[in-house]
């Protein structure tokens, strides 16, 4: 299944960036142009692969760990994505890094989707059935929803473009964030209604109906908290029902680490959608970035967040071992973080070439069979975007906010923790107590999967949490305006006054 969504750089650039034209020349014969493409089903399959390839950029796939560098979880020692600038408060419309990349790469992918849909709508070939046409549309609209969610959750009001643009309309104004949210949910609802109902179809890199349901749950859970951190019950009910449906279709992976290792990702029962890579021509620098460069180093407070095996906090539990921080700890710690060296057992050891500024590195995404790690390492681990573990956490959070810590909330959390051999929660929690436990569980279960930033924003606790971080490496400084990022100044300048900067950055 991986092969179907892997596209070469030549096809992507030639098809979607277009061919250079001279005034009196036709399209160069050695390049693909839209006007000479989309003639057969095979052309649409190739174009679909290019749409999926929009998610292979760093910030949407193998850079997911770097996204935690914008939070209290990790330290990006090379300022990956401009994370240092963000946490220090040096964040403005010209910062660059992910502030620019997320915006620009989202719209590149959205443009590919819109072009695909336009040509699909005009295609009359008999080699594409009505049912296949709906699946094509559902898949690319899923991608568009994913990309617009990046824009919605980080920038707020942004241009909403659902048709290919030309010279006459290329400068687009912002629309209210609520309108963007409506488009996201419309795209996902189409996918839910028309994509494959085979849950494990998504494991091969194509979106299924279950993928759209999981993404919609994530979107609505973010939107439910608005700008105040107080949740909307109607949206939470939708989240709960979507998650309940998905929990009946998937099973937790027997081993936590199998979700993230190339050798055990295929047919994994937990994965709901992933961005696929395939060596030797379509690889990502997972092992080099995390295993050799230690480009995102876990913070000490992140390591301390993992409980002891008795379910009590490290430092409070009688099982606390200050001489060996990994002893008697939640097993997910050793499957997420390494200390000093990458160790998978005798003969599977790698000593990173870079210093470990915090003393730790991320082992979660590393493939043991790729040791030693370096520039020549061909890493083909898939980027797992949606999985059952997150869905169970979303269910528990939504249901707790709606009805308090009932038996179903306790069961969802007990089942998730049991996979890591961690004890169930004690009975008698209040809603507030369960809320804090669920939030803590999200932090350790989903560590470095790029979701901590979303969580701090939607709960509206980024200020108190980040400004409380004490580190000798970097001074944290979060301002309320950072709940929405500035639009890239380059885009403001190109618009000639049509695109207006977010108010706090004018």
C-alpha positions as CSV (number, residue, x, y, z in Angstrom):
1,X,0.0,0.0,0.0
2,X,2.9,2.3,0.6
3,X,3.9,2.3,-3.0
4,X,0.6,3.8,-4.1
5,X,1.1,7.1,-2.3
6,X,4.8,7.5,-2.8
7,X,5.6,10.1,-5.6
8,X,8.9,11.2,-6.9
9,X,10.1,14.8,-6.6
10,X,10.1,15.1,-10.4
11,X,6.4,14.4,-10.7
12,X,5.4,16.7,-7.8
13,X,7.4,19.7,-9.0
14,X,6.5,19.3,-12.6
15,X,2.8,18.7,-12.1
16,X,2.0,21.3,-9.5
17,X,4.6,24.0,-9.9
18,X,4.0,23.9,-13.6
19,X,6.3,24.3,-16.6
20,X,8.1,27.5,-17.5
21,X,6.6,29.1,-20.7
22,X,8.1,31.3,-23.3
23,X,5.9,33.8,-25.0
24,X,5.4,31.9,-28.2
25,X,6.3,28.3,-27.0
26,X,4.0,25.5,-26.2
27,X,4.5,23.6,-22.9
28,X,8.0,22.1,-22.9
29,X,7.7,18.5,-24.1
30,X,9.9,17.1,-21.3
31,X,7.6,18.4,-18.5
32,X,4.1,17.6,-17.3
33,X,1.5,20.4,-17.4
34,X,-2.0,20.4,-16.1
35,X,-3.5,21.0,-19.6
36,X,-1.8,17.8,-20.9
37,X,-2.4,15.7,-17.7
38,X,-5.6,14.3,-16.1
39,X,-6.3,12.2,-19.2
40,X,-6.7,8.8,-17.5
41,X,-7.4,7.2,-14.1
42,X,-3.6,6.6,-13.8
43,X,-3.1,10.3,-14.0
44,X,-5.5,10.9,-11.1
45,X,-3.7,8.2,-9.1
46,X,-0.4,10.0,-9.6
47,X,-1.9,13.3,-8.7
48,X,-3.5,11.8,-5.6
49,X,-0.1,10.6,-4.5
50,X,1.2,14.2,-4.9
51,X,-1.6,15.5,-2.8
52,X,-0.7,13.0,0.0
53,X,3.0,14.0,-0.5
54,X,1.9,17.5,0.8
55,X,2.0,16.0,4.3
56,X,5.6,14.8,4.0
57,X,7.0,18.2,4.9
58,X,8.9,18.4,8.1
59,X,6.3,20.2,10.2
60,X,3.5,17.8,9.2
61,X,5.4,14.5,9.6
62,X,8.9,13.7,10.8
63,X,9.1,17.1,12.6
64,X,6.3,16.3,15.0
65,X,8.8,16.0,17.8
66,X,10.0,19.5,17.1
67,X,6.4,20.8,17.7
68,X,6.8,19.8,21.3
69,X,9.8,22.1,21.4
70,X,7.2,24.9,21.4
71,X,6.0,23.6,24.8
72,X,7.3,22.5,28.2
73,X,8.2,19.1,26.8
74,X,11.3,19.6,24.7
75,X,14.3,21.8,23.9
76,X,15.1,22.3,20.2
77,X,18.8,22.9,20.5
78,X,19.2,24.0,16.8
79,X,16.1,26.2,17.0
80,X,14.2,23.8,14.8
81,X,11.1,25.5,13.5
82,X,12.1,28.7,15.4
83,X,11.0,27.0,18.7
84,X,13.5,28.9,20.7
85,X,12.2,32.2,19.4
86,X,8.7,31.2,20.3
87,X,9.3,30.1,23.9
88,X,11.5,33.1,24.6
89,X,8.8,35.4,23.3
90,X,10.9,36.6,20.3
91,X,8.1,35.8,17.9
92,X,6.9,38.1,15.2
93,X,5.7,38.2,11.5
94,X,9.3,37.8,10.3
95,X,10.5,35.0,12.6
96,X,10.3,32.3,9.9
97,X,10.6,28.7,10.8
98,X,7.3,27.0,11.3
99,X,5.6,30.4,11.6
100,X,6.1,30.6,7.8
101,X,6.4,27.0,6.9
102,X,3.0,25.8,8.3
103,X,1.3,28.7,6.6
104,X,3.0,28.3,3.2
105,X,3.1,24.5,3.0
106,X,-0.6,24.3,4.0
107,X,-1.6,26.5,1.1
108,X,0.6,24.5,-1.3
109,X,-1.2,21.4,-0.3
110,X,-4.6,23.1,-0.5
111,X,-3.8,24.3,-4.0
112,X,-3.1,20.7,-5.0
113,X,-6.4,19.6,-3.6
114,X,-8.3,22.3,-5.3
115,X,-6.7,21.6,-8.7
116,X,-7.4,17.9,-8.3
117,X,-11.0,18.5,-7.5
118,X,-11.5,20.9,-10.4
119,X,-10.1,18.4,-12.9
120,X,-12.0,15.5,-11.3
121,X,-15.2,17.5,-11.7
122,X,-14.5,18.0,-15.4
123,X,-13.3,14.4,-16.2
124,X,-15.7,12.3,-18.3
125,X,-13.6,9.2,-18.7
126,X,-15.4,5.8,-18.2
127,X,-12.3,4.4,-16.3
128,X,-13.4,6.2,-13.1
129,X,-16.6,5.0,-11.7
130,X,-19.0,7.1,-9.6
131,X,-18.0,5.3,-6.4
132,X,-14.2,5.8,-7.2
133,X,-14.9,9.4,-7.9
134,X,-16.4,9.9,-4.4
135,X,-13.4,8.1,-2.8
136,X,-11.0,10.4,-4.7
137,X,-12.9,13.4,-3.5
138,X,-13.2,12.1,0.0
139,X,-9.4,11.5,0.3
140,X,-8.3,14.9,-1.0
141,X,-10.9,16.7,1.1
142,X,-9.6,14.9,4.1
143,X,-6.1,16.3,3.3
144,X,-7.6,19.8,2.8
145,X,-9.3,19.5,6.2
146,X,-6.1,18.5,7.9
147,X,-4.2,21.4,6.4
148,X,-6.9,23.9,7.2
149,X,-7.0,22.7,10.7
150,X,-3.3,23.6,11.0
151,X,-4.2,27.1,9.9
152,X,-7.3,27.4,12.0
153,X,-5.7,26.2,15.2
154,X,-2.6,28.3,14.9
155,X,-3.4,31.5,13.0
156,X,-7.2,31.8,13.5
157,X,-8.6,33.9,10.7
158,X,-7.0,33.0,7.4
159,X,-7.9,33.1,3.7
160,X,-10.4,30.3,2.7
161,X,-9.6,29.0,-0.8
162,X,-11.6,26.1,-2.2
163,X,-11.0,26.8,-5.9
164,X,-7.8,27.1,-8.0
165,X,-6.6,30.7,-8.1
166,X,-5.5,32.7,-11.1
167,X,-4.0,36.1,-11.7
168,X,-7.3,37.9,-11.2
169,X,-8.0,36.5,-7.7
170,X,-4.7,35.3,-6.3
171,X,-4.8,37.9,-3.5
172,X,-7.3,36.6,-0.9
173,X,-8.5,38.3,2.3
174,X,-8.9,36.5,5.6
175,X,-12.3,35.1,6.7
176,X,-13.5,34.5,10.2
177,X,-12.1,31.4,11.9
178,X,-15.6,30.1,12.3
179,X,-16.0,30.0,8.5
180,X,-12.8,28.0,8.2
181,X,-14.0,25.6,10.8
182,X,-17.3,25.1,8.9
183,X,-15.3,24.2,5.8
184,X,-13.1,21.7,7.7
185,X,-16.1,19.9,9.1
186,X,-17.9,19.9,5.7
187,X,-14.8,18.3,4.1
188,X,-14.6,15.7,6.9
189,X,-18.3,14.9,6.8
190,X,-18.0,14.2,3.1
191,X,-15.1,11.8,3.8
192,X,-17.1,10.1,6.6
193,X,-20.0,9.5,4.2
194,X,-17.9,8.4,1.2
195,X,-14.6,6.9,2.1
196,X,-13.9,3.3,2.7
197,X,-15.6,1.8,5.8
198,X,-12.7,-0.7,6.2
199,X,-10.9,0.7,9.2
200,X,-7.6,-0.8,8.4
201,X,-7.5,0.6,4.9
202,X,-6.1,3.7,6.5
203,X,-3.1,1.8,7.8
204,X,-1.7,1.8,4.3
205,X,-1.6,5.5,4.0
206,X,-4.9,6.3,2.4
207,X,-7.6,8.0,4.4
208,X,-10.7,5.9,5.4
209,X,-14.0,7.0,6.9
210,X,-12.5,6.2,10.3
211,X,-9.6,8.6,9.6
212,X,-12.1,11.4,8.9
213,X,-14.0,10.6,12.1
214,X,-10.8,10.7,14.2
215,X,-9.7,14.0,12.7
216,X,-13.1,15.5,13.1
217,X,-13.0,14.5,16.8
218,X,-9.6,16.3,17.2
219,X,-10.9,19.4,15.4
220,X,-14.1,19.6,17.4
221,X,-12.2,19.0,20.7
222,X,-10.0,22.0,19.9
223,X,-12.9,24.2,18.7
224,X,-15.0,23.3,21.7
225,X,-12.8,25.3,24.1
226,X,-13.0,28.5,22.0
227,X,-10.8,31.3,23.2
228,X,-11.5,31.0,26.9
229,X,-10.8,27.3,27.8
230,X,-14.4,26.7,28.7
231,X,-15.8,23.8,26.6
232,X,-18.9,23.8,24.5
233,X,-21.1,20.8,25.5
234,X,-22.7,20.3,22.0
235,X,-19.3,20.0,20.4
236,X,-18.1,17.7,23.2
237,X,-21.0,15.4,22.6
238,X,-20.1,15.1,19.0
239,X,-16.5,14.3,20.0
240,X,-17.7,11.6,22.4
241,X,-19.9,9.9,19.9
242,X,-17.3,9.9,17.2
243,X,-14.7,8.4,19.5
244,X,-17.1,5.8,20.9
245,X,-17.7,4.6,17.3
246,X,-14.0,4.4,16.6
247,X,-13.2,2.6,19.8
248,X,-15.4,-0.2,18.5
249,X,-13.4,-0.5,15.3
250,X,-9.8,-0.5,16.5
251,X,-7.7,-2.2,19.1
252,X,-4.7,-0.9,21.0
253,X,-1.4,-2.1,19.7
254,X,-0.1,-4.8,22.0
255,X,3.2,-3.0,22.4
256,X,3.3,0.7,22.7
257,X,6.6,1.0,20.7
258,X,5.3,-1.0,17.7
259,X,3.2,2.0,16.7
260,X,6.3,4.0,15.8
261,X,8.7,1.4,14.4
262,X,8.9,0.7,10.7
263,X,9.0,-3.0,11.1
264,X,5.8,-3.1,13.1
265,X,3.7,-0.4,11.6
266,X,2.2,-2.4,8.8
267,X,-1.2,-3.7,9.7
268,X,-0.9,-2.2,13.2
269,X,-4.4,-2.4,14.8
270,X,-4.1,1.0,16.4
271,X,-3.1,3.3,13.5
272,X,-6.0,5.3,12.0
273,X,-3.9,7.4,9.6
274,X,-0.3,7.8,8.8
275,X,2.0,9.7,6.4
276,X,3.9,6.9,4.6
277,X,7.6,6.8,3.5
278,X,9.4,4.1,1.6
279,X,13.2,3.6,1.2
280,X,15.3,4.1,-0.8
281,X,13.8,7.0,-2.7
282,X,11.3,8.4,-0.3
283,X,12.8,8.6,3.2
284,X,12.7,11.0,6.2
285,X,15.5,11.9,8.7
286,X,13.8,10.4,11.8
287,X,16.9,8.5,13.0
288,X,19.4,11.2,12.2
289,X,17.3,14.0,13.8
290,X,16.3,12.3,17.0
291,X,18.9,9.5,17.4
292,X,22.1,11.2,16.3
293,X,21.6,15.0,16.4
294,X,19.3,15.0,19.4
295,X,17.6,17.9,17.7
296,X,14.7,17.9,20.2
297,X,15.8,17.1,23.7
298,X,13.3,16.1,26.3
299,X,13.2,18.5,29.3
300,X,13.8,17.3,32.8
301,X,10.2,18.3,33.8
302,X,8.9,16.1,31.0
303,X,11.0,13.1,32.3
304,X,9.7,13.8,35.8
305,X,6.1,13.8,34.6
306,X,6.2,10.0,34.2
307,X,4.8,8.2,37.3
308,X,6.3,5.4,39.2
309,X,4.9,1.9,38.5
310,X,2.6,2.2,41.5
311,X,0.8,5.1,39.8
312,X,2.2,7.8,42.2
313,X,4.2,10.8,41.1
314,X,8.0,10.4,40.8
315,X,9.5,12.0,43.8
316,X,6.5,11.2,46.0
317,X,6.2,7.5,45.4
318,X,8.2,5.2,47.8
319,X,9.5,3.6,44.6
320,X,11.4,6.7,43.6
321,X,15.0,5.9,42.7
322,X,17.0,9.1,42.4
323,X,20.1,7.2,41.3
324,X,18.4,5.7,38.3
325,X,15.5,7.8,37.0
326,X,14.3,5.0,34.7
327,X,13.9,2.4,37.5
328,X,10.4,1.7,38.7
329,X,8.9,4.1,36.3
330,X,6.0,4.1,33.8
331,X,7.4,1.8,31.0
332,X,6.4,4.5,28.5
333,X,9.3,6.6,29.8
334,X,12.0,4.3,28.5
335,X,10.0,3.8,25.2
336,X,9.9,7.6,24.7
337,X,13.1,8.9,26.1
338,X,16.7,7.8,26.1
339,X,19.5,9.0,28.4
340,X,22.9,9.8,27.0
341,X,22.9,6.9,24.4
342,X,20.3,5.1,22.3
343,X,20.1,1.5,23.7
344,X,18.0,-1.3,22.2
345,X,20.0,-4.1,23.8
346,X,23.4,-5.6,23.2
347,X,24.6,-4.8,19.6
348,X,21.9,-2.2,19.2
349,X,23.6,0.9,20.7
350,X,24.2,4.3,19.1
351,X,26.1,7.1,20.7
352,X,24.8,10.4,19.2
353,X,27.3,12.6,17.5
354,X,25.8,15.8,19.1
355,X,25.7,16.8,22.7
356,X,22.6,16.1,24.7
357,X,21.9,19.5,26.2
358,X,19.3,18.2,28.7
359,X,20.9,14.8,29.0
360,X,18.1,13.1,27.1
361,X,16.9,12.3,23.6
362,X,13.8,10.9,22.0
363,X,13.8,7.1,21.3
364,X,10.1,6.9,20.4
365,X,10.5,7.3,16.7
366,X,13.8,5.4,16.2
367,X,14.2,2.2,14.3
368,X,16.6,-0.3,16.0
369,X,17.5,-1.9,12.7
370,X,18.8,1.3,11.3
371,X,21.7,1.7,13.8
372,X,24.2,3.4,13.3
373,X,22.3,6.6,12.6
374,X,23.7,9.3,10.3
375,X,23.4,11.1,7.0
376,X,23.2,7.9,5.0
377,X,20.5,6.3,7.1
378,X,17.4,5.5,5.0
379,X,14.6,5.9,7.5
380,X,11.2,4.9,6.3
381,X,9.2,5.0,9.5
382,X,5.7,6.3,8.9
383,X,4.5,9.5,10.7
384,X,1.5,8.3,12.7
385,X,-1.0,11.1,12.7
386,X,-4.1,9.5,14.2
387,X,-4.3,6.5,16.5
388,X,-6.6,4.8,19.0
389,X,-4.6,5.9,22.0
390,X,-5.5,9.6,21.3
391,X,-9.1,8.7,20.5
392,X,-9.5,7.0,23.9
393,X,-8.1,10.1,25.6
394,X,-10.4,12.3,23.6
395,X,-13.4,10.2,24.6
396,X,-12.4,10.3,28.3
397,X,-11.9,14.0,28.2
398,X,-15.2,14.8,26.4
399,X,-17.3,12.4,28.5
400,X,-15.8,13.7,31.8
401,X,-16.6,17.3,30.8
402,X,-20.2,16.2,29.9
403,X,-21.1,13.8,32.7
404,X,-18.2,13.6,35.1
405,X,-16.0,10.6,35.8
406,X,-18.4,7.8,35.1
407,X,-17.6,4.2,34.6
408,X,-16.8,4.6,30.9
409,X,-14.3,7.3,31.6
410,X,-12.5,5.1,34.2
411,X,-12.6,2.1,31.8
412,X,-11.1,4.0,28.9
413,X,-8.2,5.3,31.0
414,X,-7.7,1.9,32.7
415,X,-7.5,0.2,29.3
416,X,-5.0,2.7,28.0
417,X,-2.8,2.5,31.1
418,X,-3.0,-1.3,31.2
419,X,-1.2,-1.5,27.8
420,X,1.7,0.1,29.7
421,X,1.2,-2.1,32.8
422,X,0.2,1.0,34.8
423,X,-2.5,0.7,37.4
424,X,-6.0,2.0,37.0
425,X,-7.0,5.2,38.7
426,X,-8.5,5.0,42.2
427,X,-12.2,5.5,42.5
428,X,-13.8,8.7,43.9
429,X,-12.4,11.3,41.6
430,X,-14.3,14.6,41.1
431,X,-14.6,16.0,37.6
432,X,-11.8,18.4,38.2
433,X,-9.5,15.7,39.5
434,X,-10.2,13.4,36.6
435,X,-9.7,16.3,34.2
436,X,-6.2,16.8,35.6
437,X,-5.4,13.1,35.4
438,X,-6.6,12.9,31.8
439,X,-4.5,16.0,30.8
440,X,-1.5,14.4,32.5
441,X,-2.1,11.1,30.7
442,X,-2.3,12.9,27.3
443,X,1.1,14.5,28.0
444,X,2.9,11.2,28.6
445,X,1.0,8.9,26.2
446,X,1.3,11.4,23.3
447,X,4.7,12.9,24.1
448,X,6.5,14.4,21.1
449,X,3.6,13.5,18.7
450,X,3.1,17.2,18.2
451,X,-0.1,17.6,20.2
452,X,1.1,19.2,23.4
453,X,1.1,22.7,21.7
454,X,-2.6,22.2,20.6
455,X,-3.5,21.1,24.1
456,X,-2.0,24.1,25.8
457,X,-3.7,26.5,23.4
458,X,-7.1,24.9,23.5
459,X,-7.1,24.6,27.3
460,X,-6.0,28.2,27.4
461,X,-3.2,27.4,29.9
462,X,-0.2,28.0,27.7
463,X,0.7,31.2,29.7
464,X,0.7,29.7,33.2
465,X,2.3,26.4,32.1
466,X,5.1,27.9,30.0
467,X,5.9,30.8,32.1
468,X,6.4,28.4,35.0
469,X,9.1,26.4,33.3
470,X,12.4,26.8,35.0
471,X,15.4,25.8,32.8
472,X,19.1,26.7,32.7
473,X,19.0,26.4,28.9
474,X,16.4,28.9,28.0
475,X,14.1,31.5,29.5
476,X,10.4,30.9,28.8
477,X,8.2,33.9,28.1
478,X,4.7,33.5,26.8
479,X,2.3,36.3,26.0
480,X,-1.4,36.1,25.4
481,X,-1.0,37.2,21.8
482,X,0.8,33.9,21.1
483,X,-2.5,32.0,21.3
484,X,-2.7,33.0,17.7
485,X,0.5,33.3,15.6
486,X,1.2,36.2,13.2
487,X,0.7,35.7,9.5
488,X,4.0,35.6,7.6
489,X,5.1,39.1,6.7
490,X,6.0,37.9,3.3
491,X,2.4,37.0,2.6
492,X,1.2,40.4,3.9
493,X,3.6,42.2,1.6
494,X,2.7,40.2,-1.5
495,X,-1.0,40.8,-0.9
496,X,-0.8,44.5,-1.5
497,X,-3.0,45.3,1.5
498,X,-5.6,42.6,0.9
499,X,-4.3,40.3,3.6
500,X,-4.5,41.9,7.0
501,X,-2.1,41.0,9.8
502,X,-3.5,39.5,13.0
503,X,-4.3,42.4,15.3
504,X,-1.7,41.8,18.0
505,X,1.1,41.9,15.5
506,X,0.4,45.1,13.6
